[in-house]
């Protein structure tokens, strides 16, 4: 069982920045990938950003150039730096971990609200 603790959500004006954090109870090297997801129309959740164990990253087209995912291996933590936020970025953001066992874990979600 991997526990995920998220933080960093909040209220910000359009054009502002927020940084989300997700700390895993397991070593970051025991996971294949960590990422952030948010609800999307017609989908349960859409990928926002992902970082693999090898350090490769993947972003949704809508956030490329604005969001950056990174990790601190020593702290078992993944970050999502969100810049130039838009009102359409408002959502609950969920941390996701894919363990080497194949099991998938989700955080409880953190609310991001971007006001115009």
Secondary structure, DSSP 8 states (H G I E B T S, - for coil): ---EEEE--EEEETT--EEEEEEESS-GGGEEEEEEEEEETTEEEEEEEEEETTS-EEE-TTTTTTEEEEEEGGGTEEEEEE-S--GGG-EEEEEEEEETTS-EEE---EEEEEE-
